[in-house]
Amino acid sequence: MRRVTIACSTIVAVHAACAQPAVVGFDATRGGTASLAAGSGFTQMRDGLLAAFPGMTIRSVGTISGLNPATDDVVILSSARGAVSAITPLTAQEQTNLRTFVEAGGAAILFVDNDTFAGAASDPANESMIDPFGLDIAGTGAGWQRTAHITNPASTTITTGQFGTITSFGIGWTGWFTNLGPYATSLATTVDNAQPCLAMIPCNTISPGSGPVVIFADSTMAANGYMTPNNLSLIENAMAFATQSCVGGCDSIDFNNDGLFPDTTDIEDFLSVFSGGPCSTAPVPGCNDADFNNDGLLPDTLDIESLLSVFSGGPCL
């Protein structure tokens, strides 16, 4: 599994994102203006991610096939092909391929939408992207700009991460999740009806070794002209969450980035943020690195257990 690590300096230092994620997204033929690689409607998101993650690459595909966690880190897809058009729904085989990619350790960031934006084509496109993970979406919310409230900003590095703390973000004509399925947790709700509109599936939730998934119930929030600073920071945090090491590889707890096997210095750095440190109440830049099991939560006893599993008699000695 290829999983980039964002530990590029000591864990308590403020540092720029150093991950160079390999991203896969629809080409312009399949994805239209919402193609991350070539679409004219998502250039603000694309430029923002490229600035936040120098060296990030985007591979364009017409179909969800040939995904390989050894070379591909994150799949980013939108069910909207344009303001009033939807993608051709993922086939049953593409849905299987997407699920298999995540089960093998890959990550996904998915943007679905309301059930009317492209008429009868809306729901099939939406559901084809989230059915592999057991979610359902419906409804059409009020037009731009409405607000989504983060339920508990300090609970996850998606909403409080190295690109800022997000307590609310802009949405418009949003859908909402009517079923979160067996794996997902709601992170935000709409101001109008208090329904979930942002969900996450942490690593190792679908199956042992599975990667993380972040699902937005609105694609308008990522489109040009609607991209607020909060929206971009939230998406950047989601990318950092998606590209963080999932399974506690030896490099992911080299907190002081000295290139050595985990040693007492790394444990001291970890404890400095865990016990009374800056990550004990809310993440700051660098706290993502202490989320050793990548469950999106503040550093806790599970992260200590994961660290000790590789340090004391584990595979990194």
Secondary structure, 3 states (H helix, E strand, C coil): CCCCCCCCCCCCCCCCCCCCCEEEEECHHHHHHHCCCCCCCCHHHHHHHHHHCCCCEEEEECCCCCCCCCCCCEEEEECEEECCEECCCCCHHHHHHHHHHHHCCCEEEEECCCCCCCHHHHHHHHHHHHHHHCCEEECCCCCCCEEEEECCHHHCCCCEECCEECCEEEECCCCEEEECCCCCEEEEEECCCCCEEEEEECCCCCCCCCCCEEEECCCHHHCCCCCCHHHHHHHHHHHHHHHCCCCCCHHHHCCCCCCCCCCHHHHHHHHHHHCCCCCCCCCCCCHHHHCCCCCCCCCCHHHHHHHHHHHCCCCCC
